Amino acid sequence: MQRMMIFTQILICAIVNKVLSFECDISQEVCETSLNIEHQLTMMHPTEKAVYPKNGKLYRYDVTNTKDAAEITIDDVITADGWETARLVVVANGTMPGPPIIVYEGQTVIVHVTNHLKSEDVTIHWHGLPQEGSPYMDGVPFLSQCPISTGQTFIYKFIASHKGTYWYHSHVGSQRSKGLFGAFIIRERKPVEIEEHILTIQEWNHDWDSDMEDARMVFGGYDNPHSGLINGKGRFWDSHNNTHNEAPLEIFTVKQGNKYRFRIIGVGALYPWTISIDGHKITVVASDGFDVEPQIADSVIINAGERYDVIIDADQPVGNYWIRAKTLESNRNTSVEAILHYQGALDSEPLSTPRTCSDTDKCLVVNCFFTYYPQNEFTICLPVDKLKHKSDNDQAPKVIQGKFTEYFLNFAFPGKSFTPGSVNGRRFISPTKIALANPKDMDYPCDNTECDEQKICTCTYSLNLKHGDTVQMVFLNMGSGKGWAHPIHMHGHTFYVLKMGYAQYDNRTGEMIGENKDIDCRGGVAKNESFCNDATWSNSSWVNGNIPDLELKKPVRKDTIIVPSGGYVVTRIVADNPGVWFMHCHIELHANDGMAIIINESHANHPSPPQNFPRCHSFQEYDSTITQRPEDDDLFEINVQTENCQGRIRTIHSKPLQPIGCVCDTPTTAPMIYEKDQHLPREDRWNRPLRMTSILIQHLTGNQTEMTRKQ
């Protein structure tokens, strides 16, 4: 009762006061909060209605003399880039970004997510959290859960497992770029030593949302973003007149002489960003939640889905300094600024300038996805695989004979007239039921005759990993469909980054001149024509983990990695986290177009769904001559070990959807059908042979088997 009262207070606070953050007490074992998902409009105040920007402040729409007018509180308005025509956004608890959720290692986290949207489903993914033991909480629709429909509430419950910078976001369609995201921070169970700031970075289109952008791209149309946003704030610049609309910017306050940890989160949907601070070096200390040996740099590149922790030393004269971010685009840049404000400085915009790089004093950039900047930019690249894990006790998984597998996965746009986003030429289509509960029962399996070296197919592409195996995945971006640089995110794991292979570049211009030669794309055609759907190493001696120059002792760990165009990334995991995990490009348009794959890991060890877990599936026409037929969609699997069955069994439902029996995947004797006895303990309920009326039972051995009850 006391816990319910506390949660009710939190819920009321979230609805009425638009909670800006939730921080759990370090002494608590259970942390409970709520996210209310709703539509809001940009540049609208709840009581003052429409607002407009002037000199970094907001005013009511009908104010003409701002000198004598009352300012509108910025925290009550989703300003975005200050464009005065309102845009519809999807947000959590009324803010963009949503409220940061800050917890401590080992705490049990409970988040009540309620969908107040009128026309859309929603789920929340906890980006970077492995969800060990809680795969049903991963938040991917039709993989780990049913989408949360209008008016419904879903309670996420999981353990905050490893300290670091993470985030949450919608995993439905384009809702992430519509504003549904927020920081999720796990701290060590000790007092904070360095004051922290959270910085989210994204691009922004103030005219339409990502669904419109996706639809336009189908017909060859695309508009560059208008602006960038830091913590949901930015300015629209008129490039013709080099002026901006004076919208308010995010301000980070520091005290001279102190150090600060900035937790930078790439919440955007498309572009990589370079981030720097005038007059200040940054020290990279962590990436994707794992510490690295400190690396001093001038700037860091962050891609969609990535996180970097950097330390800033406030060692400059008291004043205001620009925090600058710009995209890495060809022939143009989208930019955004925020303000580093020293305590005691005037309330005015900075006059600072960025550092000038020179031949004798070059700048250093961390996390390049190319080898060289143009020679005249005097900038050195440090790719992420050159960072070192801070720990000496977390080496790469070893290659063990009989327990090692290697996969080549090409994230690209191969094809001729039809070039969808795909992995190995397979355009991903989502299942229509919860794959974690039915991993062997996909609606759209990949047909080997349709999915070939030089073919494109549409299916639910999956890899089946054996429990305990060391799995090496080589992410590619090669062949005729190469392009962009794809930030690949793996759910359920942080992988070890052993090596990155880059395309061939001109060291004077920085331009690509050829693909990396380590990979054989095969396909029976020239490399630039190959779809690269069935790649391998060009040097056959590299198989079984024998690749030269791997970082095995202190590899950096990531859950999101940029795969360079024309190149590759070598990663490893141990298949020790049973579940069905999504892996996809974190560019929203690419993922929605099918650049994704399922990892079906340790199938025999999958946990049972939580009690009363929702089920969902398509309704399809069936043969009316069969009076009792269990629908495939109504099969749920649970782990048991009985006298006659060890491993996985599937419950079978009759037409009224009442459980009447199960099929044993790994019977200790001949395959049998068992009926459920509610009067026995749960683990012993399936030992009695089933007697049943004429009923069609599938998935015993992949064939159809008919059993008849003795009347």
N, C-alpha and C positions, 0 to 999 in steps of 0.2 A: 504493500500500500504506500509506504514512504517513497519507494522508487517511482511508482506511478505518479505521485504528487510532484516529485521533482521533475519528471519528464513533462507533465502538464504545464508546469511553470516555464520550462524551456520552450515548449511549443507555443504558448501564448506570447512569450517574448519574441519568438521568431516571427510571428504573424504581425504583431502590433508595431514592434520597434525596428524591424529590418536588421536583425543581428548582424554586425559586421564581422564577427569571428566567434568561434567556439573553442575555448581552451580548457582541456580537462585538468583537474587537479592531479598533481603528481602522486598523491597518496592513494588515489582511487584505483580499484581494480576493474571497474566497469564504467565506461564513458558512454553516455546516451544523449543523442541530440536528434534534430530533425531537419529535413530539407523539403521545403514546399515549392514545387515546380509550377511556374505560372508564366503567363505572358505579361510583358510590360512594354512601354513605349519609351524610346530615347527622347531626351530633351523635354520631358514632361514632369512637373512637380505634382505630388498627390493633392495639394490644395490650391496652389497658385497656377496650375495648369501649364500652358506653354511658356518656355523660357528661352532666352537668347544669351550668347556670350559677349563679354566686353572686358578687355584688360584682365583676362584670366579669372573673371568672376561671372556669375549668372544673375540675370534680372528677369522680372516678370515681362511677359510679351508686350504689355502696353506701356512700359516705362520709356519715356523719351529723354529724360534728364537723369543720367546715371549718377551724377555727382551727389544728388540729394536723395536718391532712391535707396530703399533697403535691399541688401543683397539676398539672394536665395541660397540657402544652405546647399553646398555642393553634394554632401553625402546623401541627400534626399533625391538626387536626380541621376539617372544613367545618362551621362553626357556623351559617351563615345567620342567622336571627333568634332562635336559641337555643331554639326549640320542641323539646321533648324527644322527641317522637315522630319517629323518623327518616323522612326523605323521600328517595326515590331521585333521584339527579342524574346528569347526563352531563357528564363533565369531561375536561380534558386534563392529563395527568401528575399526576392525583390531587388537583388543587386547583381551587377556584372563587374568583376568576377563575383561568383557566389562566396559566401562566408568561408574564410579559412577554417579548417578543422585541425586543431593542434592537440596531439595526444602523446603518450609516452610508451616506450617499448614494453611489450608484454601485456598491455591493457586490452581488455575486451571492448571492442567498439560496436555500438549499436546505433544505427542511423535509420530513422523512420522517414521514408521517402514517399510523399503523397503527390499524386498527379492532379493538378488543378487546371491543366490545359483542356481546352474544349474539344479539340479535334485531333489530338496526337497522343500516341503512346510514348513511354519513356522508360529508360533504364539508366542506372548509374554504374559506371566502371571505375574501379579504384586503381588508377594507372600506376604500375610499378609494384604493387603489392602482390606477392606470389600466391596468396590465398591457400596456403598449405593447410589441408584438412577442411577447407571451406570452399571448394570449387563452385558450389552453387551460388556463391556470393560475388562472382566475378563480374556480373552485370552486363553480359552480352545476350541480346534477345535471341531466343531459339537455340542458343548454345548452352547457356547455363541457367536460363530462367525464361519464363513468359514475360513479354513486355507488360509494363504497368499501365493499365488502361485508365481512361478518364475517371476520376473519383476514387481510384484504388490507392491503397498504401502497401508498400513492400518494405519489410524490415530487414535490412542488411546487418549481419552479425559476423564479425571476424576478429582475429587477433592482430594487433599492431606489432608486426614481427621484427622489423629491422629499422633502426634509426635512419632518417634520411628525408630528402625532399621528394614528395610524390604529389599527385593531384587526382581529383575526381572530375569526371565529365560524362555527358550523355553518350550512349553508344547506339543511339537510334538516328539513322539518316544523317542530316546536316545540323542537328541541334547543337552540337559543340560549337560550331562557328556562329551560331545564332546567339550564343552567350551562356550556354549551360556548362559551366566549369568552375572550379575553385581549387585552391591549394589544400593539400592534405600532408601535414607535417608530423613526422614521428621523431620525438626527441629522446635522447638518452635519459635514463631514470636518475638524473642528478640536476642540480641547479644550472641554469643557463650561464655559460661563461662569457659569451660574446653576444651583444645585442643583435637582433636579427631584423631584416627587412625581407618581404616577399615581393618579387617583381615578376609579373606575368607579361608576356609579349605576344602580340598578334597583329595580323593585318585586318583591314576593315573596309567594307563597301557600304556606304550609307544609303544607297539607292535601293538595293534589293538583297535578299538573303541567298544562302548557298544553294537552296533548291532551284531558284531561278538561274543561278550561275551554272548549275549542273545541266539544266534543261537547255540553256543557250549553247553550251559547249557541244551538245549532241549535233547542233546545226552549224558548228564551226565558229560560233560567236564567243567572245570572251573579252571582258573588260578588266584592266588592272585594278588593284585595290586603290581606293581614294586616299587612305591614311593608314597609319599604324597606331596601336593603342598600347600603353603601358598601364597596367592595373585598370583597364577600361577607360582610360583618358588619353586624348590626343587632340590634334588640330588638323583642320583641312587647309592645305596650302593651295593657293592659286599659282600654279606653275608659270603662267603667262606673266603675271605681275610680281611674282615672288613675294606674295603677302599671305597672311593666314587670317583665320577668323577669330583669333584671340580667345579661343576656348581654354578652360582651366586644364592644367597639367598635374600629374602626380608629383608630390613633393616628398622627398625622403630627408628627414632631419637627422643630423649627426652632431656630435660634440667634438671639438678639436682635441686631438690627442688620443681618441678612442679608436678601436677597431670594430668593424661591423661585418657580419655575415649576410650577404645578399643571396637569397635563394631564388634563382632565375628559372622560370618555367616557360617552356615554349608551348603555349596553348593555341597557337595559330593553326590554320588549316592548310597552308600552302608553302610559304616561302621560308628559307633560312634567314636568320637575322645576325648581323654583327653588332655587338654591344660593347661600348667603351664609355669611360668617364673622363671628361676633360681634366687634365692636371693630375690624374691619379692612375697608378698601376693597379691591376687586379691580380689576385693570387688564387688560382683555381685549386680548390681543395677537395671537391667531390663531384661525381657525375652519376646521375640516376640513382642516388641514394647510397653510393659506396665511395669511401674516402680514397683519394689518390695522393701520391706524394706532391707536396705543394709545387705549383708551377706558376712563376711570375710571368705575366703577359700584358700586352696593351689592350687586347680585346679578345672576346670569345665568340665563336659562331654557335648559335643554337637553332636546332631544327624542330619541326613540329613533333611534340611528344617528349623531347629531351629535357633534362634539368641539369643545371650546373650551379654548384655553390662556389661563390668567390668571396674572398676577404678583401675589404677595403680599409686602408689605413687613412684616417682623417687627419692627415699630417700637413695640409696646406693652410695658407692664411685664411682666416675667417671670411667667408663670402659665399657666393652661389655659383655652382658649376653645372654645366649641362651633362646629363646622362644621354648619350646618343645611341640610337639604334637605326640601322638601315638594312634593307633587304639586299640579297645578292642576286640581282636580276641583270639580264643582258640589256645594255644600252639605256637603262633607267634604274632608279632606286625609289622605293617607298621609304619614308623616314618618319621617325617619331622621337620626341624628346621628353625627358622628365628632369626634375631639378634636384640636385644634391645641395641641401640647404644647411649651412653650418649655424648652430645656435649663436645668436648675437649678430648675424648678418641682416642687412636690410631686407625688407619684404619687396624684393624687386627681381626681375628676370636676370639670368646670368649674362655676363659679357665675355665669358671664357671662350677659348678656341681649342679645337682638337690638336693633338700632337702632330708635328710635322715629321714624317719619316724621311730619312735621307740615306745616301749611299754609305755614309760613315756611322749612322745611328739608325739602323733598321728597326722597324716595328715587328712585334711577334704576335701572331694570331693563333689561338688554339682551336682545334677541331675543324680544320680545312677538309673539304672533300675533293680536293684537287691538289696537285703537286706544287704549282707555282702561281704566284700573282704575276701580273705583267712586270717586267724588269724595272720600269720607271716608277713603280709604286713603292719600291724599297721595303717590301714586306715579306717576312719569313713565315712559312706555314709549319705548324706542329700538329700532325694528325692525331686523332684520339688514341690510336693504338701505340703511340709513343709515350703516352702517360703511363705511370706505374701505380699499381695497387699499393696502398699504404701498408697493408698487412703482409707479413712474411709467411703467414700460415694459411693462405688461401690460393694454393697453386691450381693450375688448370687440371681438369680431370684427365686421368691417364688412359692410354690406349691399352685395353685388356683383350687378349685373344679370345674370340668368341663372344665378347661383350662390347663390341665397337661397331657402330654403323655410321655411314657418311652419306649425306644428301646434298645435291646441288639444286638450289632453288633460284630460278631466274625471275626476278620481279621486273616486268617490262611490258611493252605494248606491241608484241609481235603481230604479224598478220599482213594481209595485202589490202583488200578493200575494207575489211573489218578488223580493227585494231583495238580491242578492249584492254583494260588493265587485267593482268593475269599473272599467275605463277606457273612457270613451265607450260605456258600456253593454255592453262585451264582457268577460265573466268569463273570466279567463285559465285555460287548462288547459295543463299542461306537455306538451311533446312526449315521445315515448317512445324517442327516439334522440338522439344528440348534434346539436343544432341547428347548432352552429358548423361541423360537417362536412357538414351537409345543410340549409343555410338555405332552400333552395327546396322542400324536401320535408317540409312539416309534416304531422303526422297529422290535425290538426284546424284546417284553414284557416277564416278568417272568411268566411262566406257573406253577401254584401251583401243578399240577400233576407231573411235571418234577423236580420241586424244592421242596424237602421234607427234613425232619429231617435228613435222612441218605442218601441223594442223592446229586450229583453235577450237576449243570446245567449251561448253558451259556445264559445270557440275559442282558438287560439294566436295572439293579437293581436300584430302586428309592424309596425314602420315600416321602410321601406327607404331608407337614406340614401346619396346619391351622394358619392363621395370628393371632398373638397375643398370641399364646399358649406358655407356658413354656415347653420346650422339654428337657428331660433328656436322654442322650445317654450314655450307658455303653459300652465302647470299650473293647473287649475281645481279648485274644490271648491264646485260650484254646482248649481242646479236642485233638483228634488224629492228628490234623494238626498244633498244636502249634510249636513254634520254632522261632528262631531269636528274635528280639525285634523290633516291627514295629513302626516307626515314622509316626503317622497318621496326615495328614494335611487336615483341613477343609477350603474350600473357602467360602467367604462371611461373615465370622464371626470370632471373637475371643471368645472362649468358657471359661467358668468358670471351673476350675479344683477343684472338691470338695473332691475327695479321690482317692488314688491309692491302689490297693490290689495286693500284691506280692505272688508269689509262695512260697512254703516252702523251706527253705535253711538250709544247715548245717552251723552253725556259726563258725565252725573250718576251713572247707575247702572252704566255699563259694559256694558249689555246690548245684544245685537244687535237692530236694529229693521228691517233690510232688507238685501238682497244688494247687492253692488257693481253700479253701473249701466253700467260700461264694457263689459260682456259681454252679447251677444245670444245667449241659449241656443237660440233658434229652436224647431223642433219643431211649429209650428202650433197651440200651446196657450199658456195663460197661463204666465208665467215660473216661478211656483211649482209648476206641474204638469209643466213640461218636464223631460225626462231630461237635457237638456244634452249630448246625444251628438254634436252637430254644431254647436258654438258658433263664433262669430266676434266681431269687434269691433262694438259698437253704432254706432260712428262709422266709416264705410267708409274715411275718409281715413287711418285708423291702420294700414292694411295696408302690407306691404313695409317694415316697420320704422319707420314714421312715427309712433310713439307718443310723446306728449309726456312730458317729465320722466324720460327714461331716463338712468341713470348709465352713461355710455359710457367715461369717462376712467379711473376708478379703481373699477370694480365689484368687490365682494367675490366671491371664488370659493368654491363649495361643491360637495359631492357629495351632501349631504342637506339638504333645505330644507323648512321647515314651510309647508304650503299652508293658509291660513286658511279657516275655514268661511265660505262666502258671498263668497269673494275669489279672488285669482289671484296667480301669480308669473310674471314674464317672464324667461326664461333664454335663453342662447345658447351654442352650441358650434361648433367647426369639425369636420366629419366627417373627421378625419385619423387615426383609430385603428381600423384594420380589425378587425372581430370581430362577434360576436353578443353583445350586452350586455343584461342584465336591468335593468329599471327598475320599482320597486314601492314601495308603502307599507311603511315599516319597522315599523309596528305589526304584530306577528306574526299576530294573528288576521285582520287585514284582508288581508295578503299571502296567507295560506293560503286565504282565501275567494275569491281571484281578482283582487285589485286590483294588477294587474301587466301589463307589456307587454315585448316584445322589440324591441331596436334592432338591426336587421341593417345593419351599417355597412360601406360600401366592399366590397361582396361580391366584386368581381373581384380584390381585393387580399388576401383572406383567406389567412393562411399555412397551410401544410400541417400536419397533425397531427404531433406528435413521433413518432419511430420507435417501433414496437411499442405505440402508444397503444391503450388498451382500447376496445372497441366494445360497444354494448349496444342492444337493441331488443326489441320485443314479438315473440312467436311467434304468428302467426295462420294460420288454415287457408288453403290455397291450392289451386288447381285441379290435381288429380292427373293430368289428361290431358296437362299440359305437362311433358315429361320433364326439360327443363333451363330453369330460370327464375331470373334474378337477382333477389333480394329487394331492394326499395327500401332496406331497412335496411342493405344491404351496399354501398351506394354511398359512396365516400369521394372527396372532391374535393382536387385539388392544383393548385398554380400552375405552369404551364409556358409556354414559348414555343417552338414547333417550326415547321417549315417550313409545316405545314398548319393549325396551331392556335395562336392567341394568347389568353391569358387563362385561363379555368377549364376543366378537363376533369374528368370523373367516371370513376373506375374502375368496371368492371362485373365481378361475380363470378358464376361458374357455380354450380350447385347444391352441389358440394363446397366452395364458398367459396374457389376459387382464382381470382386475378385473371386475366381473359382479354382485357380490352379497355377502351375508354373511349368516352365521348360528349363531343364538343367543343361547348361552349356558344357560342363565337364563332369558327367556322371562317373561314379566309381564303378558302376556296373553298366548294363545296357541302358540306352536312353529311355527314360520313363517320364510319364506325366504325374505330377503330384498334386494332391488337393490340400487346401488350407484348412486346418482345424483350429478355430478361434480359441478353443479351450486349452491349447497347449502353449507353453512359453514360446516367444517369437522365434527363437532359434530352432525349435523342434516342430514348427507348424507344417512343414512340407514333406513329411515322411510317408504319408499314406497314399497309396496309388489312387489316382483320380478316376471316378466313374462319372461319365458325362453323356449328355445327349449328343446327337450329331453336331460336330463343331469342327471348324477348320482351324488348325493350329500351324503357324508358320515359324520359321527361323530355328527349327530344331537342328537341321544340318544344311539349311539353305533350300531344302525341298519342302513341299507341302505334305503334311501327314494328317490323315483323318482317323479319329478315334470315336468309338461308339460306346455309350453307357449301356450296361446291362439293366434292363427294366425289372 
